[in-house]
Amino acid sequence: MKNLFSLLCTVFIVTSMLSSCGNNPPKETVDTTVSETASTEAVTNSAPKETDLEIPDSAVEMAAVMKLGWNLGNTLDAIGGEGLDTETSWGQPFVTKDQIEFIKKSGFTTIRIPVSWSNHVDADNRIDPEWMSRVKEIVDYAHDSGLYIIINSHHDCDSYYPTEEKFEKSSKYLKDIWTQIADTFADYDKSLIFESMNEPRLKDTSIEWWFQSSDKTGTAAIETIVKLNQVFVDTVRENGKGNNGTRFLMVPSYAASPDFALHDSFVMPNDKVDGKLIVSIHAYTPYDFAMNKKGYNDWDGSKKNELGFMNRLDKKFTQNGYGVVIGEFGATNKGNIDSRVAWAKDYTSLAASLGIPCILWDNGGILVGEENFGMINRRELSVYFPELLDALLSGYEQTAEPAAAA
């Protein structure tokens, strides 16, 4: 049991280098009332956004139809530069409609669009209208391409720091920004999902990524995250505009880790409507294969038991009416394409059997080493590792258009 516990622990360290709320890109490339001065004026929508996608009534069914997804990593979540220049500050190209259409043609059915907001707000949490317009433009690309969409609050950890001491400030930030986001996207149909936070955690502490389940400080952080998730849900529901009253909403536990979602202290928020909540999970698993350069490179199936966290998530959440989405996953390039292909089939086959969509983290890195999860060449509109993509898709019994692998 102790060895198994240690193996599970390692999963969460990886995200500090991939999608964390830190200030550096990957190496390669309470009073919850909105401030009176915080802007809630939405960017004007030209028309309601409707889709031909299947949109089931329940979060469990919704998760099942989302299947394999792709993250627009290191782009709108980047925090270098200023203003609109942040989009390309971490080495990724300016996003175009052709790029997003290529994602769809490549076989992906869902896109997660990580967005950092805290570097685009003023002292009263008013979001820069130009930034909101740019986010909306890219969401429109995805919507018009026929993709399920997730937008979130990404590298904003300092703005929703999960301690009781900072709860009032954190809850106000979440209420302020989600009021504005909900206003802007109110008329978008329910193929657009809101995700409250990205990997909320005790940043820059000794337990930032892991703590024993009995740790009082860590447990208190989980309890604070539960309260912040409730603020988020209440804010969107009370918005009262468009589809926000019944939109699917996605929330994480501490660091978005599976184990902390399974922690006794983590519970899902209360909601005014039934069956619209999804738990957000990040799992670069097993860590020693998927990330750790000092780990092992070969996947022969003997470690498949480490993917069992999905079964435990199914038992706690899916079987109780909550959707489960693995919002980030991947296996770094170690020059081991055959093993990555074998791992991909095992990973997505199990997820698909449980109705869990998996959304690949893509930071553009393709060289051999740590934190290199690149799949799509956004400049050339091609696939770096077609055989790996085919393996990921095969778990969901999906295929890409032939031209996508050119």
C-alpha positions as CSV (number, residue, x, y, z in Angstrom):
1,M,0.0,0.0,0.0
2,K,2.8,2.4,0.8
3,N,4.5,1.8,-2.6
4,L,1.2,2.3,-4.4
5,F,0.6,5.5,-2.5
6,S,4.0,6.8,-3.4
7,L,3.4,6.0,-7.1
8,L,0.1,7.9,-7.0
9,C,1.8,10.9,-5.4
10,T,4.2,11.5,-8.3
11,V,1.5,12.2,-10.8
12,F,0.9,15.7,-9.7
13,I,4.5,17.0,-9.7
14,V,4.6,17.1,-13.5
15,T,2.0,19.8,-13.9
16,S,4.3,22.4,-12.2
17,M,6.3,22.3,-15.5
18,L,3.4,22.0,-17.9
19,S,0.3,24.0,-17.2
20,S,0.9,25.4,-13.7
21,C,0.2,28.9,-12.6
22,G,3.9,29.7,-12.5
23,N,5.5,32.6,-14.4
24,N,7.6,30.6,-16.9
25,P,6.7,28.7,-20.0
26,P,8.0,25.2,-20.6
27,K,11.7,25.1,-21.4
28,E,11.4,24.3,-25.0
29,T,9.9,26.8,-26.9
30,V,-16.7,36.5,2.6
31,D,-18.0,39.2,0.6
32,T,-18.5,37.9,-2.9
33,T,-20.4,40.9,-4.2
34,V,-19.0,42.2,-7.5
35,S,-17.1,45.5,-7.1
36,E,-19.3,48.4,-8.1
37,T,-16.5,49.5,-10.4
38,A,-15.8,46.1,-11.9
39,S,-17.1,46.0,-15.5
40,T,-19.9,43.6,-16.3
41,E,-20.4,45.0,-19.8
42,A,-20.1,42.2,-22.3
43,V,-18.4,42.3,-25.6
44,T,-21.3,42.5,-28.1
45,N,-22.4,39.2,-29.7
46,S,-23.4,39.5,-33.3
47,A,-25.9,36.6,-32.8
48,P,-26.6,33.7,-30.5
49,K,-24.1,30.9,-31.1
50,E,-25.9,27.6,-31.9
51,T,-24.3,24.4,-32.9
52,D,-25.3,21.1,-34.6
53,L,-23.3,19.2,-32.0
54,E,-25.1,16.7,-29.8
55,I,-25.7,18.3,-26.4
56,P,-27.0,15.8,-23.9
57,D,-29.0,16.8,-20.9
58,S,-26.7,15.4,-18.2
59,A,-23.0,16.1,-17.5
60,V,-22.3,12.4,-17.5
61,E,-23.6,12.0,-21.1
62,M,-22.0,15.3,-22.1
63,A,-18.6,14.1,-21.0
64,A,-19.0,10.9,-23.0
65,V,-19.6,12.7,-26.3
66,M,-16.6,15.0,-25.9
67,K,-14.1,12.2,-26.5
68,L,-10.6,13.2,-27.5
69,G,-9.7,16.8,-27.1
70,W,-6.7,19.2,-27.6
71,N,-5.4,22.1,-25.5
72,L,-4.4,25.4,-27.1
73,G,-1.4,25.5,-24.8
74,N,1.0,28.3,-24.2
75,T,-1.1,30.8,-26.1
76,L,-4.0,32.7,-24.4
77,D,-2.6,31.3,-21.1
78,A,0.8,32.8,-21.8
79,I,1.7,35.7,-19.5
80,G,4.8,37.2,-21.2
81,G,4.7,40.6,-22.9
82,E,1.8,43.0,-22.6
83,G,-1.7,43.3,-24.0
84,L,-2.5,41.3,-27.0
85,D,1.2,40.4,-27.5
86,T,0.9,37.9,-24.7
87,E,-0.7,35.4,-27.1
88,T,2.6,34.8,-28.9
89,S,5.0,35.5,-26.0
90,W,5.6,31.9,-25.3
91,G,6.6,31.0,-28.8
92,Q,3.3,29.9,-30.3
93,P,1.9,31.5,-33.5
94,F,-1.0,33.8,-33.7
95,V,-4.2,31.7,-33.7
96,T,-6.1,31.6,-37.0
97,K,-9.3,30.0,-38.0
98,D,-7.4,27.6,-40.3
99,Q,-5.5,26.3,-37.3
100,I,-8.7,25.6,-35.4
101,E,-10.3,24.0,-38.3
102,F,-7.2,21.8,-38.7
103,I,-7.7,20.6,-35.1
104,K,-11.2,19.4,-36.0
105,K,-9.9,17.7,-39.2
106,S,-7.2,16.0,-37.2
107,G,-9.9,14.0,-35.3
108,F,-10.3,16.0,-32.1
109,T,-13.8,16.7,-31.0
110,T,-13.1,19.1,-28.1
111,I,-10.8,22.0,-27.6
112,R,-9.8,23.5,-24.3
113,I,-8.8,27.1,-24.5
114,P,-6.8,28.0,-21.4
115,V,-7.0,31.8,-20.7
116,S,-5.1,33.8,-18.2
117,W,-7.1,36.9,-17.1
118,S,-5.2,38.4,-14.2
119,N,-2.6,40.0,-16.4
120,H,-5.4,41.6,-18.4
121,V,-7.5,43.2,-15.7
122,D,-7.3,46.6,-13.9
123,A,-7.3,47.2,-10.2
124,D,-11.0,46.6,-10.1
125,N,-10.8,43.3,-12.0
126,R,-12.2,44.9,-15.2
127,I,-11.1,42.8,-18.1
128,D,-9.4,44.6,-21.0
129,P,-12.1,44.7,-23.7
130,E,-9.5,44.0,-26.4
131,W,-8.4,40.9,-24.6
132,M,-12.0,39.7,-24.2
133,S,-12.7,40.3,-27.9
134,R,-9.6,38.3,-28.8
135,V,-10.7,35.4,-26.6
136,K,-14.2,35.6,-28.1
137,E,-12.7,35.6,-31.6
138,I,-10.9,32.3,-31.0
139,V,-13.9,30.8,-29.3
140,D,-15.9,31.6,-32.4
141,Y,-13.3,29.8,-34.5
142,A,-13.8,26.7,-32.4
143,H,-17.5,27.0,-32.4
144,D,-17.8,27.5,-36.1
145,S,-15.5,24.4,-36.6
146,G,-17.9,22.2,-34.7
147,L,-15.8,21.6,-31.5
148,Y,-17.0,21.3,-27.9
149,I,-15.2,24.1,-26.1
150,I,-13.9,24.7,-22.6
151,I,-12.6,28.1,-21.4
152,N,-11.1,28.6,-18.0
153,S,-9.1,30.9,-15.7
154,H,-5.6,29.5,-16.1
155,H,-2.4,31.2,-14.8
156,D,-4.3,33.2,-12.2
157,C,-3.3,31.2,-9.1
158,D,-2.3,34.2,-7.1
159,S,-5.7,35.7,-7.6
160,Y,-7.5,32.6,-6.2
161,Y,-5.0,31.5,-3.6
162,P,-6.8,28.7,-1.5
163,T,-6.3,29.9,2.1
164,E,-9.0,31.1,4.4
165,E,-7.0,34.3,4.9
166,K,-7.2,35.1,1.2
167,F,-10.7,33.7,0.6
168,E,-12.5,37.1,0.5
169,K,-10.1,38.5,-2.1
170,S,-10.0,35.2,-4.1
171,S,-13.8,34.9,-4.1
172,K,-14.2,38.5,-5.2
173,Y,-11.8,37.9,-8.1
174,L,-13.7,34.8,-9.3
175,K,-17.0,36.6,-9.1
176,D,-15.8,39.6,-10.9
177,I,-14.2,37.9,-13.8
178,W,-16.8,35.2,-14.2
179,T,-19.6,37.8,-14.2
180,Q,-17.9,39.4,-17.2
181,I,-17.2,36.1,-19.0
182,A,-20.7,34.9,-18.4
183,D,-22.1,38.2,-19.8
184,T,-19.9,37.9,-22.9
185,F,-20.8,34.2,-23.7
186,A,-24.3,34.1,-22.4
187,D,-25.9,33.4,-25.8
188,Y,-23.5,30.6,-26.7
189,D,-25.1,27.2,-26.5
190,K,-24.1,24.6,-24.0
191,S,-21.3,23.2,-26.2
192,L,-19.3,25.9,-24.4
193,I,-18.2,24.9,-20.9
194,F,-16.9,27.2,-18.2
195,E,-14.1,25.9,-16.0
196,S,-13.6,27.7,-12.7
197,M,-9.8,27.5,-12.0
198,N,-6.7,25.8,-13.2
199,E,-4.8,23.8,-10.6
200,P,-5.5,25.9,-7.6
201,R,-2.9,25.2,-4.9
202,L,-0.6,26.6,-2.3
203,K,1.9,28.0,-4.7
204,D,5.5,28.4,-3.6
205,T,5.1,26.2,-0.5
206,S,6.5,22.8,0.4
207,I,3.2,21.2,-0.3
208,E,2.4,23.0,-3.5
209,W,1.9,19.8,-5.5
210,W,1.6,17.0,-2.9
211,F,0.8,16.4,0.7
212,Q,-0.3,13.5,2.9
213,S,-4.0,13.1,3.0
214,S,-4.0,13.9,6.7
215,D,-2.1,17.1,6.3
216,K,-4.2,19.8,8.0
217,T,-2.9,22.7,5.9
218,G,-3.5,20.8,2.7
219,T,-7.0,19.7,3.8
220,A,-7.9,23.3,4.6
221,A,-6.8,24.3,1.1
222,I,-9.1,21.7,-0.4
223,E,-11.9,23.0,1.7
224,T,-11.3,26.5,0.6
225,I,-11.3,25.3,-3.1
226,V,-14.7,23.8,-2.5
227,K,-15.9,27.2,-1.3
228,L,-14.4,29.0,-4.3
229,N,-16.0,26.5,-6.7
230,Q,-19.3,27.3,-5.0
231,V,-18.7,31.0,-5.6
232,F,-18.0,30.3,-9.3
233,V,-21.2,28.1,-9.7
234,D,-23.4,30.7,-7.9
235,T,-21.9,33.5,-10.0
236,V,-22.7,31.8,-13.4
237,R,-26.2,30.7,-12.3
238,E,-27.1,34.0,-10.9
239,N,-26.0,35.8,-14.1
240,G,-29.5,34.9,-15.4
241,K,-28.6,35.6,-19.1
242,G,-28.8,33.3,-22.1
243,N,-27.8,29.7,-21.4
244,N,-25.9,30.4,-18.2
245,G,-28.7,29.1,-16.0
246,T,-28.1,25.5,-17.3
247,R,-24.6,25.7,-18.8
248,F,-22.2,22.8,-18.0
249,L,-19.7,23.9,-15.4
250,M,-16.4,22.3,-14.6
251,V,-14.5,22.5,-11.3
252,P,-11.1,21.1,-9.9
253,S,-9.9,20.0,-6.6
254,Y,-6.4,20.8,-5.3
255,A,-3.9,21.0,-8.2
256,A,-6.6,19.3,-10.4
257,S,-5.1,16.0,-9.2
258,P,-7.1,12.8,-9.2
259,D,-6.1,11.9,-5.7
260,F,-7.2,15.2,-4.2
261,A,-10.4,15.0,-6.1
262,L,-10.8,11.6,-4.4
263,H,-9.9,13.1,-1.0
264,D,-12.7,13.0,1.5
265,S,-12.7,16.8,1.9
266,F,-13.4,17.4,-1.7
267,V,-17.1,17.7,-2.6
268,M,-18.8,19.1,-5.7
269,P,-20.6,22.4,-5.4
270,N,-24.4,22.7,-4.8
271,D,-26.2,23.7,-8.0
272,K,-29.7,25.1,-8.7
273,V,-30.0,22.6,-11.6
274,D,-29.3,18.9,-11.6
275,G,-26.7,17.1,-13.6
276,K,-24.7,20.0,-15.0
277,L,-21.4,19.7,-13.1
278,I,-18.1,18.2,-14.2
279,V,-15.0,17.5,-12.2
280,S,-11.7,18.7,-13.8
281,I,-8.7,16.3,-13.6
282,H,-5.1,16.5,-14.9
283,A,-3.2,13.3,-15.1
284,Y,0.2,12.8,-16.8
285,T,0.2,9.2,-15.7
286,P,2.2,7.2,-14.9
287,Y,4.6,10.0,-14.0
288,D,7.7,8.0,-14.4
289,F,6.7,7.1,-18.0
290,A,4.7,10.2,-19.0
291,M,7.0,12.9,-17.7
292,N,10.0,11.9,-15.5
293,K,13.2,11.8,-17.6
294,K,14.8,9.6,-15.0
295,G,11.9,7.2,-15.2
296,Y,11.3,4.4,-17.7
297,N,10.8,4.7,-21.4
298,D,9.2,1.4,-22.3
299,W,5.4,0.7,-22.0
300,D,4.6,-3.0,-22.0
301,G,1.3,-2.8,-20.2
302,S,2.7,-4.0,-16.9
303,K,2.0,-0.6,-15.3
304,K,-1.6,-0.4,-16.5
305,N,-2.8,-0.6,-12.9
306,E,-1.6,3.0,-12.4
307,L,-4.4,4.1,-14.8
308,G,-6.8,2.7,-12.2
309,F,-7.4,6.2,-10.9
310,M,-10.0,6.5,-13.6
311,N,-12.1,3.7,-12.1
312,R,-12.0,5.4,-8.8
313,L,-13.1,8.7,-10.3
314,D,-15.9,6.8,-12.0
315,K,-17.1,5.4,-8.7
316,K,-17.1,8.7,-6.8
317,F,-18.3,11.1,-9.5
318,T,-19.8,9.5,-12.7
319,Q,-21.9,7.0,-10.7
320,N,-23.2,9.9,-8.7
321,G,-24.2,12.0,-11.7
322,Y,-21.1,14.2,-12.2
323,G,-19.2,14.3,-15.4
324,V,-15.4,13.6,-15.4
325,V,-13.1,15.3,-17.8
326,I,-9.3,14.7,-17.9
327,G,-8.5,18.3,-19.0
328,E,-4.8,17.7,-19.4
329,F,-2.8,14.6,-20.1
330,G,0.1,13.4,-22.3
331,A,3.4,11.4,-22.5
332,T,6.5,13.4,-23.2
333,N,8.8,12.5,-26.1
334,K,11.6,10.2,-24.9
335,G,12.5,9.0,-28.4
336,N,10.1,6.1,-27.7
337,I,7.3,6.4,-30.2
338,D,6.3,2.7,-30.1
339,S,5.9,2.8,-26.4
340,R,4.0,6.1,-26.5
341,V,1.7,4.6,-29.0
342,A,1.1,1.5,-26.8
343,W,0.5,3.8,-23.8
344,A,-1.9,6.0,-25.7
345,K,-4.1,3.0,-26.7
346,D,-4.3,1.8,-23.1
347,Y,-5.0,5.3,-21.7
348,T,-7.7,6.4,-24.0
349,S,-9.3,3.0,-24.3
350,L,-9.9,2.8,-20.6
351,A,-11.1,6.5,-20.5
352,A,-13.5,5.9,-23.3
353,S,-14.9,2.8,-21.7
354,L,-15.8,4.9,-18.6
355,G,-17.2,7.9,-20.7
356,I,-14.2,10.1,-19.7
357,P,-12.9,12.5,-22.4
358,C,-9.2,13.2,-22.5
359,I,-7.8,16.5,-23.6
360,L,-4.2,16.4,-24.8
361,W,-1.8,19.1,-23.5
362,D,0.1,20.6,-26.5
363,N,2.8,23.1,-25.6
364,G,4.5,22.8,-29.0
365,G,7.6,20.9,-27.6
366,I,8.6,18.0,-29.8
367,L,12.3,17.3,-29.0
368,V,13.4,14.4,-26.8
369,G,13.2,15.4,-23.2
370,E,10.9,16.5,-20.4
371,E,7.7,18.5,-20.9
372,N,7.6,18.0,-24.7
373,F,3.9,17.3,-25.6
374,G,3.7,18.8,-29.0
375,M,1.3,17.2,-31.5
376,I,0.1,19.8,-33.9
377,N,2.4,21.9,-36.1
378,R,0.3,25.1,-36.0
379,R,2.5,26.8,-38.6
380,E,2.5,24.1,-41.2
381,L,-0.9,22.6,-40.3
382,S,0.4,19.1,-40.0
383,V,0.7,16.4,-37.3
384,Y,4.1,15.8,-35.7
385,F,3.4,12.2,-34.6
386,P,0.6,10.8,-36.8
387,E,0.9,7.3,-35.4
388,L,0.6,8.6,-31.8
389,L,-2.5,10.7,-32.7
390,D,-4.0,7.6,-34.4
391,A,-3.5,5.6,-31.3
392,L,-5.1,8.3,-29.1
393,L,-8.1,8.4,-31.4
394,S,-8.4,4.7,-31.6
395,G,-9.3,4.5,-28.0
396,Y,-12.4,6.4,-28.8
397,E,-12.9,4.6,-32.1
398,Q,-12.3,7.8,-34.0
399,T,-10.1,8.7,-37.0
400,A,-8.6,11.8,-38.5
401,E,-9.2,13.0,-42.1
402,P,-6.3,11.6,-44.2
403,A,-5.0,15.1,-45.1
404,A,-4.5,15.9,-41.4
405,A,-1.5,13.6,-41.2
406,A,0.3,15.0,-44.2
